């Protein structure tokens, strides 16, 4: 018995030694990638990151695709599932791995890494102080090109080289996931790189950046700016408006549940909130405030009354206005005017007007035509995704009906045009659209009953569709 026990102990020791040697070999293989000869760029570091916060241990590779696309690749040290997961970035990007630092699902590598994927993302080709910083684009067409589309393909190229060098093979399936600007990138991937991804997840896609940020956001800003330059509708009245909207709209979809199933079914009369003679304060709306909401609902038009962008701010989004439109009592939020100013100053036009630009300067008759040059660089709202369809790709698009910054009506319009372009059968075999009542932009803020980005699971749905042929019917967990 002692001999058997001794052999058993020696056997375990031998296995432990083999495992230790294997880990050392894998660690050495990771760190050795720091010297990898990358064409059109270079690897700056390769290190093993220990398992933490539900993430497995992984090989973290930092690389640059010339001229200036910073890329991070994360390769599981053990248990790679044989697949690749690429994440987009939000706003004007510029901060590598920002979404992972916030613990987000959208535009983050973490959800893929935790499932055993090799993952990657980029800063889209520049460094920014925050995701609203667009100064990097000032008279910088190379950076604008990289942000527009090239960083998607270069991230994919670099990641695949790192995967092959580390694991000795190519991924069996490749997926892309992004929301907002990441959603714009998702659509761009289907157009520019139709063979690179088997499946794509696009959330609240800002497909038409010039129309959305330069034009529509200028309209929203001008509508809420008085003759004295001050905001007309200020923080604090969003709940008053939202309560009136819900009182009139809840049930239009057949269910009285505190959600608006489709804002297009609503017919709201806010004159019930109009201040009586001599009345003011938080319990009513002035004529000027009512005018702001009316213009926000309408969306941008030119002097001839022609609609320049689909729809306006949807009913049911009022609880989220503080972040995007009105600001919060005590400060914070009101990001739409900031996006409009920085995009118009540095990105929207072929000739950048620079820091003196204001969205109040936008001319709705003359300026839309001036957006065409940069629209060809940034925009991904082309409904002809025939090459992606021919490659067998699958795309899940999701958007909150209560999105106050990226118009859900644009996404619905795009999907209708895809069906008209490809035909209904091919479109249904390639794209599934999910409109989610009560959800904020990318599910960033919690809606009714806590509804947010973590309430859905598009990755599992996409895996089932691509790998098992089962098309999704819902994204909700």
Secondary structure in CASP SS format (residue, H / E / C, confidence):
PFRMAT SS
TARGET T0000
AUTHOR 0000-0000-0000
METHOD secondary structure of the structure
MODEL  1
X C 1.00
X H 1.00
X H 1.00
X H 1.00
X H 1.00
X H 1.00
X H 1.00
X H 1.00
X H 1.00
X H 1.00
X H 1.00
X H 1.00
X H 1.00
X H 1.00
X H 1.00
X H 1.00
X H 1.00
X H 1.00
X H 1.00
X H 1.00
X H 1.00
X H 1.00
X H 1.00
X H 1.00
X H 1.00
X H 1.00
X H 1.00
X H 1.00
X H 1.00
X H 1.00
X H 1.00
X H 1.00
X H 1.00
X H 1.00
X H 1.00
X C 1.00
X C 1.00
X C 1.00
X C 1.00
X C 1.00
X E 1.00
X E 1.00
X E 1.00
X E 1.00
X E 1.00
X E 1.00
X E 1.00
X E 1.00
X E 1.00
X C 1.00
X C 1.00
X E 1.00
X C 1.00
X C 1.00
X E 1.00
X C 1.00
X C 1.00
X E 1.00
X E 1.00
X E 1.00
X E 1.00
X E 1.00
X E 1.00
X E 1.00
X E 1.00
X C 1.00
X C 1.00
X C 1.00
X E 1.00
X E 1.00
X E 1.00
X E 1.00
X E 1.00
X E 1.00
X E 1.00
X E 1.00
X C 1.00
X C 1.00
X C 1.00
X C 1.00
X C 1.00
X C 1.00
X E 1.00
X E 1.00
X E 1.00
X E 1.00
X E 1.00
X C 1.00
X C 1.00
X C 1.00
X C 1.00
X C 1.00
X C 1.00
X C 1.00
X C 1.00
X C 1.00
X C 1.00
X H 1.00
X H 1.00
X H 1.00
X H 1.00
X C 1.00
X C 1.00
X C 1.00
X C 1.00
X C 1.00
X C 1.00
X C 1.00
X C 1.00
X H 1.00
X H 1.00
X H 1.00
X H 1.00
X C 1.00
X C 1.00
X C 1.00
X C 1.00
X E 1.00
X E 1.00
X E 1.00
X E 1.00
X E 1.00
X C 1.00
X C 1.00
X C 1.00
X C 1.00
X C 1.00
X C 1.00
X C 1.00
X C 1.00
X C 1.00
X C 1.00
X C 1.00
X C 1.00
X H 1.00
X H 1.00
X H 1.00
X C 1.00
X C 1.00
X C 1.00
X H 1.00
X H 1.00
X H 1.00
X H 1.00
X H 1.00
X H 1.00
X H 1.00
X H 1.00
X H 1.00
X H 1.00
X H 1.00
X H 1.00
X H 1.00
X H 1.00
X H 1.00
X H 1.00
X H 1.00
X H 1.00
X H 1.00
X H 1.00
X H 1.00
X H 1.00
X H 1.00
X H 1.00
X H 1.00
X H 1.00
X H 1.00
X C 1.00
X C 1.00
X C 1.00
X C 1.00
X C 1.00
X E 1.00
X E 1.00
X E 1.00
X E 1.00
X E 1.00
X E 1.00
X E 1.00
X C 1.00
X H 1.00
X H 1.00
X H 1.00
X H 1.00
X H 1.00
X H 1.00
X H 1.00
X H 1.00
X H 1.00
X H 1.00
X H 1.00
X H 1.00
X C 1.00
X C 1.00
X C 1.00
X C 1.00
X C 1.00
X C 1.00
X E 1.00
X E 1.00
X E 1.00
X E 1.00
X E 1.00
X C 1.00
X C 1.00
X C 1.00
X C 1.00
X C 1.00
X H 1.00
X H 1.00
X H 1.00
X H 1.00
X H 1.00
X H 1.00
X H 1.00
X H 1.00
X H 1.00
X H 1.00
X H 1.00
X H 1.00
X H 1.00
X H 1.00
X H 1.00
X C 1.00
X E 1.00
X C 1.00
X C 1.00
X C 1.00
X C 1.00
X C 1.00
X E 1.00
X C 1.00
X C 1.00
X C 1.00
X C 1.00
X C 1.00
X C 1.00
X H 1.00
X H 1.00
X H 1.00
X H 1.00
X H 1.00
X H 1.00
X H 1.00
X H 1.00
X H 1.00
X H 1.00
X H 1.00
X H 1.00
X C 1.00
X C 1.00
X C 1.00
X C 1.00
X C 1.00
X C 1.00
X C 1.00
X C 1.00
X C 1.00
X C 1.00
X C 1.00
X C 1.00
X C 1.00
X H 1.00
X H 1.00
X H 1.00
X C 1.00
X C 1.00
X C 1.00
X C 1.00
X H 1.00
X H 1.00
X H 1.00
X H 1.00
X E 1.00
X C 1.00
X C 1.00
X C 1.00
X C 1.00
X C 1.00
X C 1.00
X C 1.00
X C 1.00
X C 1.00
X C 1.00
X E 1.00
X C 1.00
X H 1.00
X H 1.00
X H 1.00
X H 1.00
X H 1.00
X H 1.00
X H 1.00
X H 1.00
X H 1.00
X H 1.00
X H 1.00
X H 1.00
X C 1.00
X C 1.00
X E 1.00
X C 1.00
X C 1.00
X C 1.00
X C 1.00
X C 1.00
X E 1.00
X C 1.00
X C 1.00
X C 1.00
X C 1.00
X C 1.00
X C 1.00
X C 1.00
X C 1.00
X C 1.00
X C 1.00
X H 1.00
X H 1.00
X H 1.00
X H 1.00
X H 1.00
X H 1.00
X H 1.00
X H 1.00
X H 1.00
X C 1.00
X C 1.00
X C 1.00
X C 1.00
X C 1.00
X C 1.00
X C 1.00
X C 1.00
X C 1.00
X H 1.00
X H 1.00
X H 1.00
X H 1.00
X H 1.00
X H 1.00
X H 1.00
X H 1.00
X H 1.00
X H 1.00
X H 1.00
X C 1.00
X C 1.00
X C 1.00
X C 1.00
X C 1.00
X C 1.00
X C 1.00
X C 1.00
X C 1.00
X C 1.00
X C 1.00
X C 1.00
X H 1.00
X H 1.00
X H 1.00
X C 1.00
X C 1.00
X C 1.00
X C 1.00
X C 1.00
X H 1.00
X H 1.00
X H 1.00
X H 1.00
X C 1.00
X H 1.00
X H 1.00
X H 1.00
X H 1.00
X H 1.00
X H 1.00
X H 1.00
X C 1.00
X C 1.00
X C 1.00
X C 1.00
X C 1.00
X C 1.00
X C 1.00
X H 1.00
X H 1.00
X H 1.00
X H 1.00
X H 1.00
X C 1.00
X C 1.00
X C 1.00
X E 1.00
X E 1.00
X E 1.00
X E 1.00
X E 1.00
X E 1.00
X E 1.00
X C 1.00
X C 1.00
X C 1.00
X C 1.00
X C 1.00
X C 1.00
X C 1.00
X H 1.00
X H 1.00
X H 1.00
X H 1.00
X H 1.00
X H 1.00
X H 1.00
X H 1.00
X H 1.00
X H 1.00
X H 1.00
X H 1.00
X H 1.00
X H 1.00
X H 1.00
X C 1.00
X H 1.00
X H 1.00
X H 1.00
X H 1.00
X H 1.00
X H 1.00
X H 1.00
X E 1.00
X E 1.00
X E 1.00
X E 1.00
X E 1.00
X E 1.00
X C 1.00
X C 1.00
X C 1.00
X C 1.00
X H 1.00
X H 1.00
X H 1.00
X C 1.00
X C 1.00
X C 1.00
X C 1.00
X H 1.00
X H 1.00
X H 1.00
X C 1.00
X C 1.00
X H 1.00
X H 1.00
X H 1.00
X E 1.00
X C 1.00
X H 1.00
X H 1.00
X H 1.00
X H 1.00
X H 1.00
X H 1.00
X H 1.00
X H 1.00
X H 1.00
X H 1.00
X H 1.00
X C 1.00
X C 1.00
X C 1.00
X C 1.00
X C 1.00
X C 1.00
X C 1.00
X E 1.00
X C 1.00
END
